[in-house]
């Protein structure tokens, strides 16, 4: 049976960063990395943007070339999925029945796309967007597609709508709530992006309830709860992810919507760490609530903390969350978490397509959404970490730099 001093399960952003950080911080033991996909670790955010549009070849998505992993003595095991973890014997078992031993285990599997449960959800032409194979299937079909229905008005859905519209497709976006981005942003930002997408030809339907997907072998349309049928040749589903942690929960790890970890990313299982999208941690930027953060920043920073801890270097996770989204010629940069905000200040004029939405709680800045406002984003990091308190009219005045409010 193969054995690794550090075994990484998951070959995405978090897994790759964990391996890099182990070596950077002096870990000399053996490292193995198991990934369910056949590829080497690659960046996922471009899948729904530059890769789907054909602007960026896959080779440019690779986090590191093959030689890098060889030089750092990281043994790659692609195309294998771990289905069982035994914390007593410190072994995992893959989908081929092979057992692998570990000294420390870093679980970095992210999540699987949440799928529809209605009739027709498995028809050809119904897509999620999580890995390269998803994007490749969409790309192969697009030449024969005129109309795409996007289900879900979060960032994945909006980014896909922007790319598909630029490729000349008619796009209908369906959101079950009363505005897009409702779970992650305030109303001013939601309404701005709704207007932008409509101006580019996207038909956005809010409060939209899907009954089923129509078609025999392949999708031909989407039937709504009121009986209306929207004809289409492709459906893109972007309604979130389900953390890929079943083997850990079955092994007794504490958690539910993800696996619970402490400040060093340790789970309740001995020598088992969880990082990235599937890690549920206490976050001071969410008032200490236990949350999962789905972002490249969180994946990288948690991976560094776990790697340092395994390498014997003191570390704790307390990173400021940040995110980004590119849609058309808009660059959205978010810093902080707007959860439980009680006031929103709009800085600048959304009609100018360059503005910032500032979120307050008890008068202090807790998060900022910056649209084509890189300077606000850069200064906003300190505003959030310090809990900046300033007069509302001053926060809204774009002639006053945020850095001058401290």
C-alpha positions, 0 to 999 in steps of 0.5 A, spaced: 500 500 500 502 506 498 503 511 503 504 519 503 507 523 509 502 528 506 496 526 502 492 531 498 485 530 496 483 534 491 487 537 485 484 544 484 486 551 487 486 549 494 490 542 493 495 545 489 496 551 494 497 546 499 502 542 496 506 548 494 506 551 501 508 545 504 515 545 500 515 553 501 515 552 509 520 546 509 516 540 509 521 534 506 516 528 507 513 525 501 507 528 498 501 525 494 495 529 490 489 525 488 484 529 483 478 526 480 479 529 474 485 527 469 488 534 468 493 537 472 491 543 477 488 549 473 484 555 475 477 554 475 474 561 474 476 562 467 472 556 465 465 560 465 469 566 462 475 566 457 475 559 456 468 558 455 469 564 450 475 561 447 479 567 448 484 563 453 486 556 451 486 550 457 494 550 457 494 557 460 489 555 466 494 550 469 496 553 475 503 550 474 506 546 469 508 538 470 515 539 471 514 544 477 510 538 480 516 533 479 521 538 481 518 539 488 517 531 489 509 532 488 506 525 486 500 526 482 494 521 481 489 524 477 483 521 475 481 518 482 476 519 486 476 518 494 470 514 496 472 512 504 476 515 509 478 511 515 481 515 520 483 510 525 488 506 520 489 513 517 488 510 510 483 512 504 480 508 499 479 510 491 473 508 487 477 503 484 478 500 491 485 501 492 487 503 499 492 509 500 496 511 507 497 518 510 500 521 515 497 528 514 490 528 510 488 535 507 481 535 504 481 540 498 475 537 494 471 543 493 464 541 491 459 538 486 454 543 482 447 543 485 443 540 480 435 541 478 431 535 481 425 536 476 423 532 470 428 533 464 434 535 469 438 530 466 437 531 458 443 532 453 444 540 453 443 541 460 449 543 463 452 545 470 459 549 470 464 546 475 470 543 471 473 543 464 469 537 461 463 541 463 465 547 459 468 543 453 461 539 452 458 546 452 463 549 447 462 543 442 454 544 442 454 552 442 455 552 434 448 549 434 445 553 439 440 559 438 437 560 445 440 558 452 436 558 458 440 560 464 437 558 471 440 562 477 442 569 477 448 568 481 455 570 479 456 563 475 449 564 471 451 572 470 458 570 467 455 565 463 450 569 460 455 575 459 459 570 455 454 567 451 451 573 449 457 576 446 457 569 442 451 571 439 446 567 443 439 569 445 439 568 453 434 568 458 436 568 465 431 565 470 432 567 477 427 564 483 428 570 487 426 578 486 433 580 484 439 577 481 445 576 486 440 577 492 444 572 497 450 576 496 449 583 494 445 589 496 439 591 492 443 597 488 448 592 485 443 587 483 439 592 479 445 595 476 447 588 473 440 587 471 440 593 467 447 592 464 445 585 462 438 587 459 442 593 455 446 587 452 440 583 450 439 578 456 432 577 458 431 577 465 425 574 469 425 574 476 421 570 481 421 565 476 419 558 477 421 552 473 416 546 472 420 542 468 425 541 462 422 539 456 425 534 450 426 527 449 433 525 448 435 533 448 433 539 451 428 543 447 425 548 452 423 550 459 416 549 462 415 554 467 410 553 473 405 557 470 405 553 463 409 557 459 414 554 455 421 557 453 424 554 447 431 553 447 437 548 445 441 549 451 440 550 459 445 552 464 444 551 471 448 555 476 444 554 483 450 553 487 454 547 490 454 541 494 460 541 498 464 534 496 465 531 503 461 525 504 467 520 506 469 525 511 462 526 514 461 518 514 468 517 517 465 521 523 468 528 522 463 534 525 460 538 520 454 538 515 454 543 510 461 542 509 466 540 515 467 544 521 475 546 522 478 550 527 483 556 526 488 551 523 483 548 518 483 542 523 477 537 523 475 533 529 478 527 526 486 526 528 491 529 522 485 531 517 485 538 515 479 541 510 481 547 506 477 551 501 470 551 499 468 545 503 471 548 509 466 551 515 470 555 519 468 561 524 469 567 520 470 574 524 468 578 518 461 574 519 461 576 526 464 569 528 459 565 525 461 558 522 460 559 514 463 556 508 467 561 503 467 560 496 473 564 493 480 563 490 482 567 496 479 563 501 482 556 498 489 559 497 489 562 504 486 556 508 491 551 504 497 556 506 495 555 514 494 547 513 500 547 510 504 551 515 501 547 521 503 540 518 510 543 517 510 545 524 510 553 523 505 557 527 499 559 523 491 561 524 486 563 518 483 570 519 484 572 512 479 578 509 475 575 504 475 578 497 472 576 490 471 578 483 467 577 477 468 580 470 462 581 466 462 584 459 467 590 460 465 591 468 470 589 473 467 587 480 471 587 486 468 585 493 472 586 499 469 583 506 462 580 507 455 584 507 452 579 511 447 582 516 448 589 514 443 594 516 445 600 511 447 601 504 451 607 501 452 608 494 458 611 492 458 614 485 453 614 480 451 607 477 449 610 471 456 612 470 458 604 470 463 606 475 461 606 483 461 603 489 456 600 494 458 600 501 455 596 506 454 598 514 453 594 520 452 599 526 455 605 522 461 601 521 464 599 514 463 591 513 464 590 506 464 594 499 462 592 492 466 596 487 464 596 480 470 599 475 473 602 482 479 599 483 482 605 487 476 604 492 477 597 492 484 597 494 483 602 500 476 598 502 481 593 505 483 597 510 476 600 511 473 593 512 479 591 517 478 597 521 471 597 521 471 605 518 466 609 521 465 616 517 459 620 515 454 617 510 455 623 505 462 623 506 462 615 504 458 617 498 462 623 496 467 620 490 471 626 490 473 624 497 478 618 497 476 613 502 484 613 505 483 620 507 477 618 511 481 614 516 
